Amino acid sequence: MLSSISTPAVITCKAAVAWGAGEALVMEEVEVSPPQPMEIRIKVVATSLCRSDVTAWLSQAHIHIFPRIFGHEASGIVESVGQGVTEFEPGDHVLTLFTGECMKCKHCTSNKSNMCQVLGLERQGLMHSDHKTRFSIKGKPIFHYCAVSSFSEYTVVHSGCAVKICSTAPLDRICLLSCGVAAGLGAAWKVADISEGSTVAIFGLGTVGLSVAQGAKLRGASRIIGIDINPEKSEKAKAFGVTDFLNSSECKEPIQQVIKRITDGGADYSFECIGDTDMITTALQSCCDGWGMTVTLGVPKVKPVITAHYAFFLTGRTLRGSLFGGWKPKSDIPTLVDMYLKKEVEHISLDALEHGHLNSLWELLVQLFKTVRPLIHLATAYHKFDNQGETK
């Protein structure tokens, strides 16, 4: 039952908590504070697992930001709103946004950027507004992730880090538009601006890579080359527009040489969707001279520094970064939702997981690397974990 708008209270619910870097997640009872001014509290309906969550979970670089609740790609229903919130009310269907939009700063008022100066990427595990947490266990603060933390039955986000969507949109599927699918489509359409008849090379065929392929297909690319070391992704990739599948681990020559050979000098566009800076260099080498463009979307797990010979740029190639596909989160995502509902954007099937058939959340996250993108139905998941005793 939805709480009163005027007197929201602390909610106790279940959440998957990471107590340390790389440690198995533990199902815990957490207290979720009421939303503060300009915040909303959301009942999470579905959340998917993104490689960015895994990268941050395994990273030793920020070990002080634990215990922590991960998850940033989610859909849900507004449970209560804080003071000053006028665009949301309890019962609204929403997508969470790992990078927000204040609508007022230099970047939000520019058509050149989606990097909000007020509600951009939050890296300290705290709320944007007061730099505190809204989660706790027996008085101990639990840190957030990307200002969302959707591996919890309820979460609190800034109102600028959520977007209202049509109530007919399927919450158990639409959550991918809050990160992976939007990132891939935007990289193809807004960042690279793929032209009709062009050749495209995509490194990594997970949700983001498949979405790039779909975007390239819809733009009329004549050849879309998908590169992945998992042969099982071949058929699914072709369904989303990939015309040539290459398993780089089976090639007898460097993959960039293969691509240059079969494209008469290199692809017009290449996309790095893995999170590997060495692969960024490879993608750059796979582009043609003169106008070849490489777009990087992945979050590197190690070695954040990119190494590339200056001659690549001297001969006209460009390298561009892409955050959330260049979309302005609150302004643009409703349009993507409408396209999805009109079936103008194809549905990317998910491996729906209810946790019950896995021994632990640790195994669930490891499963991420073998699938397109696992999806968690929150209510069913936590209920099954209770029944199986998968708690600390």
Residue, then its C-alpha position, 0 to 999 in steps of 0.5 A: m500500500l502506498s504511504s501518505i504523501s505528507t507523512p512518509a515514514v522509514i521503510t524496512c525492506k530487503a536489499a542486496v548489500a555488498w560489505g566489501a569490494g568483491e565480497a558476495l552480496v548478502m540479503e539484509e534488512v535495511e532501513v530506507s529513510p523518507p525522501q528529503p526535499m526534492e527527492i522521491r522514494i521508489k518501490v523498485v519493480a525490476t532492475s537489471l545487472c550492468r557491467s558497471d555495477v560489477t566493475a565498481w563492486l570488484s574495484q579496490a580503488h574505493i574500498h571506503i565506499f562500503p557497505r554499499i547497495f549496487g544497481h542503477e538500471a531500474s524501473g519502479i513506482v513512486e511510493s512517496v515524495g519529498q518537500g518541493v517535488t511537483e512533477f511526481e506523485p505516488g503511483d507514478h511509473v518511473l525509470t531511474l537515472f544514474t546521471g540526472e538533469c537539473m534543467k538549469c546548469k550550463h550543460c543542461t541548457s546546452n545542446k552539446s552536452n548531457m553532463c549535468q553539473v548539479l546531478g551528474l555522476e555521483r561517485q561518493g556513494l551519497m545523495h546529491s542534496d545533502h551528501k548523506t545516505r538514505f540507507s542504514i542497518k541498525g544505525k550504520p550508514i549504507f552507501h549508495y551507487c550512482a545515486v540509485s541503488s536499485f538492488s533494494e526493494y525501495t530506494v530514494v533518488h533525487s527527483g532529477c534522477a528519475v523520469k516519469i514514463c507511460s503507465t502502459a510501459p511494461l516495468d518488468r522490461i523497460c528498465l533497460l532504457s535507463c542505461g544499456v539500450a539507451a546508451g547503445l542507441g544513442a551512441a549510434w544515433k547521437v554520438a556517431d550519427i551513423s550515415e546510410g550505407s556505412t560500415v560499422a564494427i562493434f566490439g562486444l555484443g552484450t546489451v549495449g553492443l546489440s543496441v548499437a547494432q540495432g541503431a546502425k541497422l535503423r540508420g541503414a548501415s550496409r555492413i555491421i560487423g560484430i566482434d565477440i569471443n562468445p560464439e553463442k552470441s552470433e545468432k542473437a546478434k544477427a537478429f539485431g542487424v549484425t551482418d558479419f560475426l567475428n570471433s576474435s579468439e579464432c582469427k589467425e591474424p589480429i582482428q583489426q587487420v581482418i576488419k581492414r581487409i574485409t572493409d577495404g581499408g577500415a570501417d567508417y565507425s567502430f564502437e568499443c562496448i567492452g570496457d577495455t582500453d586496449m580494445i579501444t586502441t584496437a577499435l581505433q586501428s579498425c577504422c579507416d583513414g580520413w573519417g573513421m570514428t571510434v566511439t567508446l562506451g565501456v567502463p574499464k575494469v583495469k588500466p584506465v589510460i588509453t594508448a594510441h599512436y598520434a598518426f591515427f589522429l593525424t590521418g583523420r581518425t577521431l575518438r569520442g566518448s559516450l556517456f548514456g548515448g548522449w541523451k539528456p536523461k529527463s528530456d530524451i528518454p520519454t521519446l525512447v519509451d514511446m518508440y519502444l511502445k510503438k515497436e520502432v525499437e526492437h525488444i532485447s530479450l533478457d534472461a529473467l532471474e528470480h534468484g531462486h535457482l542460483n546458490s547466491l547473489w555472487e553466482l548471479l553476478v558471475q552469470l552476468f558475463k555469460t548472458v546479454r543482461p540478467l533481469i531481476h524481479l525484485a518481489t519474487a527474488y527476495h521472497k525466494f531468498d527468504n524461503q531458502g535461507e540465503t541471508k547472512 
